[in-house]
């Protein structure tokens, strides 16, 4: 498969949460074109938290573009200078008020392979304890639910859980050796 040749790149939009760039490209057939993409970022993490009873933490949060509250997992962007694991620990504390005695890497996926090189790194958090970060304001609008694996599967079957990050995390979880 032939690669595109990039002849120039220009930033067209910058915001603290995302930057857009346009690449000038030469296609394999020699035609000139442009390609809009997100500037590379540090990536993100999602965490499947499993308590001692085998229940999994699901959260709902309002999704502005869709205008609905969606099921999701704790997680977020990796900050400058953080490792993936450090971001998972921080996000679990910020969003769920939990610390993990055991953190297992389950896998990763490209968040949008047509527009960015950024990856989402998925972790399983176990041996949980309370760990609200001092001075943190509660994440606005997050509701938490501890669900059995069968209840999570039912949410998927009934199309109530349709967040791509949570669905990929669930698939990686089911394929992991750590599923009891």
C-alpha positions as CSV (number, residue, x, y, z in Angstrom):
1,X,0.0,0.0,0.0
2,X,1.4,3.4,-1.0
3,X,1.9,6.1,1.6
4,X,0.9,9.7,1.3
5,X,3.7,12.2,1.1
6,X,3.3,15.2,3.4
7,X,4.6,18.4,1.9
8,X,3.5,20.8,4.5
9,X,1.6,21.1,7.8
10,X,-0.3,24.1,9.2
11,X,-2.1,24.6,12.5
12,X,-5.6,26.0,11.8
13,X,-7.1,25.9,15.3
14,X,-5.7,25.8,18.8
15,X,-7.6,25.2,22.1
16,X,-6.4,23.7,25.4
17,X,-8.4,20.5,24.7
18,X,-7.5,20.1,21.0
19,X,-5.6,21.5,18.1
20,X,-6.4,21.0,14.4
21,X,-3.8,20.8,11.6
22,X,-4.1,20.5,7.9
23,X,-1.5,18.5,6.0
24,X,-0.7,19.2,2.4
25,X,-0.3,15.7,0.8
26,X,0.6,14.1,-2.4
27,X,-1.6,11.1,-3.0
28,X,-0.2,7.8,-4.4
29,X,-1.6,8.7,-7.8
30,X,0.3,12.1,-7.7
31,X,-2.8,14.3,-7.0
32,X,-2.4,17.0,-4.4
33,X,-4.9,17.2,-1.6
34,X,-5.3,18.3,2.0
35,X,-6.0,16.3,5.1
36,X,-7.6,17.7,8.3
37,X,-6.5,16.0,11.6
38,X,-6.0,16.5,15.3
39,X,-2.5,17.4,16.4
40,X,-0.9,14.5,18.4
41,X,-1.6,14.6,22.1
42,X,-0.5,12.5,25.0
43,X,-3.4,10.1,24.7
44,X,-5.9,9.1,27.4
45,X,-6.8,6.3,29.9
46,X,-10.0,4.5,30.9
47,X,-10.2,2.4,34.0
48,X,-12.4,-0.6,34.7
49,X,-12.6,-0.7,38.5
50,X,-13.6,-4.0,40.0
51,X,-14.4,-4.3,43.7
52,X,-13.9,-7.3,46.0
53,X,-17.4,-8.6,45.2
54,X,-16.6,-8.6,41.5
55,X,-18.8,-5.7,40.6
56,X,-17.6,-3.1,38.1
57,X,-17.8,0.7,38.4
58,X,-19.9,2.4,35.7
59,X,-20.6,6.1,35.7
60,X,-23.0,8.3,33.9
61,X,-22.1,11.8,32.8
62,X,-23.9,14.3,30.6
63,X,-22.6,14.3,27.0
64,X,-23.2,17.8,25.6
65,X,-23.0,16.9,21.8
66,X,-25.6,14.2,22.3
67,X,-27.7,15.9,24.9
68,X,-27.9,12.8,27.1
69,X,-26.2,11.2,30.1
70,X,-24.1,8.3,28.9
71,X,-22.6,5.3,30.7
72,X,-18.8,5.6,30.8
73,X,-15.7,4.5,32.8
74,X,-13.5,6.8,34.9
75,X,-10.7,8.2,32.8
76,X,-9.4,11.1,30.9
77,X,-6.4,12.7,29.2
78,X,-2.8,11.9,30.1
79,X,-1.1,15.1,31.4
80,X,2.3,16.4,30.3
81,X,5.0,14.4,32.0
82,X,2.7,11.6,33.3
83,X,3.0,7.9,32.5
84,X,-0.1,6.1,31.4
85,X,-0.2,4.4,34.8
86,X,0.1,7.7,36.7
87,X,-2.8,9.1,34.7
88,X,-4.9,6.1,35.5
89,X,-4.2,6.5,39.2
90,X,-5.0,10.2,39.1
91,X,-8.2,9.8,37.0
92,X,-9.5,7.0,39.3
93,X,-9.0,9.3,42.3
94,X,-10.4,12.4,40.6
95,X,-13.5,10.9,39.1
96,X,-14.3,8.0,41.5
97,X,-12.5,8.9,44.7
98,X,-10.7,5.5,44.6
99,X,-7.2,4.2,44.8
100,X,-6.1,0.8,43.4
101,X,-3.8,-1.5,45.2
102,X,-3.5,-3.4,41.9
103,X,-3.5,-1.9,38.5
104,X,-3.3,-4.2,35.4
105,X,-2.8,-3.0,31.8
106,X,-5.4,-4.6,29.5
107,X,-4.6,-3.0,26.2
108,X,-5.0,0.1,24.0
109,X,-6.6,1.3,20.9
110,X,-6.5,4.3,18.6
111,X,-9.1,6.8,19.6
112,X,-9.8,7.9,16.0
113,X,-7.3,6.4,13.6
114,X,-8.6,8.6,10.7
115,X,-7.9,11.8,12.6
116,X,-5.2,11.3,15.2
117,X,-2.3,9.0,16.4
118,X,-3.6,9.3,20.0
119,X,-4.3,6.1,21.9
120,X,-6.6,5.1,24.8
121,X,-4.9,2.9,27.4
122,X,-7.2,0.6,29.3
123,X,-6.5,-0.6,32.9
124,X,-8.2,-2.9,35.4
125,X,-8.1,-1.4,38.9
126,X,-8.5,-3.8,41.9
127,X,-7.9,-3.9,45.6
128,X,-9.8,-0.6,45.8
129,X,-9.8,1.9,48.7
130,X,-11.2,5.3,49.2
131,X,-8.9,8.0,48.0
132,X,-10.5,11.4,47.3
133,X,-7.8,13.9,46.3
134,X,-7.6,16.8,48.8
135,X,-9.1,20.0,47.5
136,X,-10.6,18.4,44.4
137,X,-14.1,19.5,43.5
138,X,-16.4,16.7,42.8
139,X,-16.6,15.9,39.1
140,X,-19.8,17.7,38.0
141,X,-22.7,15.5,37.1
142,X,-21.0,12.1,37.5
143,X,-23.2,9.3,39.0
144,X,-21.6,6.0,40.0
145,X,-23.1,2.5,39.8
146,X,-21.5,-0.8,40.9
147,X,-22.8,-3.5,38.4
148,X,-22.3,-7.2,38.0
149,X,-20.7,-8.3,34.7
150,X,-24.2,-9.6,33.7
151,X,-25.7,-6.2,34.3
152,X,-22.9,-4.6,32.2
153,X,-23.6,-7.1,29.4
154,X,-27.4,-6.3,29.6
155,X,-26.6,-2.6,29.2
156,X,-24.7,-3.4,26.0
157,X,-27.4,-5.8,24.7
158,X,-30.1,-3.1,25.3
159,X,-28.0,-0.3,23.7
160,X,-27.8,1.7,26.9
161,X,-24.0,1.4,27.0
162,X,-22.9,2.6,23.6
163,X,-19.8,4.6,24.5
164,X,-16.9,3.4,22.3
165,X,-14.3,3.7,25.0
166,X,-16.3,1.6,27.4
167,X,-17.2,-1.0,24.8
168,X,-13.6,-1.5,23.8
169,X,-12.5,-1.6,27.5
170,X,-15.2,-4.3,28.0
171,X,-14.0,-6.4,25.1
172,X,-10.4,-6.2,26.4
173,X,-11.6,-7.0,29.9
174,X,-13.4,-10.1,28.7
175,X,-10.4,-11.3,26.8
176,X,-8.0,-10.7,29.7
177,X,-6.6,-13.5,31.9
178,X,-7.7,-11.4,35.0
179,X,-11.4,-12.1,34.5
180,X,-12.4,-14.3,37.4
